[in-house]
Amino acid sequence: MVACLSAIARSPFRSAAREPRMISTSLRAFGLALMVLWLLFLVPVVARSQTASEQSLPGAYPARPLTLVCPFAPGGSADIMARLLAQKLSDQTGKPVVVENRPGAGGMVGAAAVARAKPDGYTLLLVTGAYPAAAALAAKPSFDPIKDMTMVSMVTSYPFILNVPAQSPFARFSDLLAHARRHPGALNYASSGVGSIGHLTVELLNAMAGIETVHIPTRGGTTALSETLAGRIDFLFEAPTLSLPFIKSGKLRALAATSRERYPVMPELATVSEALPGYEVVSFIALGVTGGTSEAIVQYLNAQVRAALSQPDMSRRLVELGGAPQGGTVEDINQFVARELRKWQQVIDARKIERQ
């Protein structure tokens, strides 16, 4: 089972972008000729293509304000990302983008509202790593997480950070791991609820490390973080968005990152995979829209997200929040979310977690 879980743990989002090759001196004349061709022929073609795309949009979309549903409570890392993305989309589209918090059921209350909305592109969903995890846990899902929701674009990705309270006796991840192996059931951890990404991240750890830890589910928001800061929780996997300020102030101690490679923001921080080869969990923020929304609208929104991500202030802010700008195609993000859904379904089955 451990080998199986190790294999399914590795499913990071990979950007398809490549660095352009340098043009050698001997080919400069040829390159100049190509540029002339581009100016005389390709630019008009692109312009006509863009015009055709705009004309295929229903009406004058967007003709009124858009709603971005954040499926988590205000104040959490998802809410911070939702408001940042809403502002940038508003700037790009010229229309207000209103954030509506609809928490519950690990994010599925808000997701279900978007899935049931009219597929006209005016109701959007902030998709997080919790989406495929919560969908995998659903015993009787109210909607199909693949067919009833179309992913528009990846926005950012980041690892989780394994944190312990400042007064914790554990200085390294290996210390915590050794203690957990010697004392099964002695350590507890918190998450935003059963089947949440934080819950399943630890269940994958338990399975691969051969340990047992006690799950303390909370009501979401910053409750799990607050309980950890107070010393009532032994360890917590949290997004950098919320944990980095407390790590920097010394109120939390970071032991490891869940990415395969070391986290660029904290290169001195070990990874879980250095002690448990094959372990990897990478969370993300993406934009989704009601399934059945026209391809023209989906592609238009994808272009707006990518344009926003190309802006230096947006990229800088995402890095400050602990992530890396991503972008990518509609196909990229839909395939990625489908893989994540299958991964968490396998973890739930392997750990015999009761679907709800």
TAHU-V714456 format. One record per pair of residues at least 6 apart in sequence whose C-alpha atoms are under 6 Angstrom apart, sorted by the first residue. I is the first residue (numbers start at 1). GAP is how many residues later the second one is. D is the distance in whole Angstrom. If there is no record, write none. Layout:
BEGIN
I|GAP|D, I|GAP|D
END
This chain:
BEGIN
2|206|5, 6|272|5, 6|273|6, 8|335|6, 9|270|6, 9|271|5, 10|270|5, 57|239|6, 65|30|5, 65|31|5, 65|32|6, 66|31|5, 66|56|5, 67|30|6, 67|31|5, 67|56|5, 67|57|6, 68|30|6, 68|31|5, 68|56|5, 68|57|6, 69|30|6, 69|31|5, 69|32|6, 69|55|6, 69|56|5, 70|30|6, 70|31|5, 70|56|5, 71|30|6, 71|31|5, 71|32|5, 71|36|5, 71|39|4, 72|31|4, 72|35|6, 73|30|5, 73|148|5, 76|145|5, 76|146|6, 77|164|6, 77|165|6, 86|11|5, 90|6|5, 90|7|5, 102|8|5, 106|28|6, 106|90|6, 114|176|6, 115|33|5, 115|34|6, 115|175|5, 119|171|5, 119|173|6, 119|174|5, 120|173|6, 124|164|6, 124|165|5, 125|162|6, 125|163|5, 125|164|6, 126|161|5, 127|158|6, 127|159|5, 127|160|6, 128|156|5, 128|157|5, 129|154|5, 129|155|5, 130|66|6, 130|67|5, 132|208|6, 132|209|5, 133|64|6, 133|211|6, 134|61|6, 134|62|6, 136|205|6, 136|209|5, 137|58|6, 137|218|5, 138|217|6, 138|218|5, 139|216|5, 139|217|5, 148|143|4, 149|140|6, 149|141|5, 149|142|4, 150|138|6, 150|139|5, 150|141|5, 151|137|4, 151|183|5, 152|135|5, 152|136|5, 152|146|6, 152|150|5, 152|178|5, 153|133|6, 153|134|6, 153|149|6, 153|174|6, 153|177|6, 153|180|6, 154|132|4, 154|172|6, 154|173|5, 154|179|6, 155|130|5, 155|131|5, 155|171|5, 155|172|5, 156|128|6, 156|129|5, 156|167|6, 156|168|5, 156|169|5, 156|170|5, 157|126|6, 157|127|4, 157|166|5, 157|167|6, 158|124|6, 158|125|5, 158|165|5, 159|99|5, 159|100|5, 159|123|5, 159|124|6, 160|77|6, 160|78|5, 160|79|5, 160|97|6, 160|98|5, 161|76|5, 161|77|5, 161|95|6, 161|96|5, 162|74|6, 162|75|4, 162|92|6, 162|93|6, 162|94|5, 163|72|6, 163|73|5, 163|90|6, 163|91|5, 163|92|6, 164|71|5, 164|88|6, 164|89|5, 165|63|6, 165|64|6, 165|66|6, 165|87|5, 166|85|5, 166|86|5, 166|87|5, 170|6|6, 172|83|5, 173|82|5, 181|30|6, 184|28|5, 185|27|5, 185|28|5, 185|29|6, 187|26|5, 187|47|6, 188|25|6, 188|26|4, 188|27|6, 188|46|5, 189|26|5, 189|27|6, 189|44|6, 189|45|6, 189|46|5, 189|47|6, 190|25|6, 190|26|5, 190|27|6, 190|34|5, 190|46|6, 191|7|5, 191|8|6, 191|26|5, 191|33|6, 192|25|6, 192|26|5, 192|27|6, 192|28|4, 193|24|4, 193|25|5, 206|6|6, 227|6|6, 240|82|5, 241|80|5, 241|81|6, 246|6|5, 247|6|6, 256|13|6, 256|14|5, 256|15|5, 256|16|6, 257|14|5, 258|13|6, 258|14|6, 258|22|5, 258|23|5, 259|21|5, 259|22|6, 259|23|6, 260|20|5, 273|6|5, 306|21|5, 309|6|6, 315|10|6
END
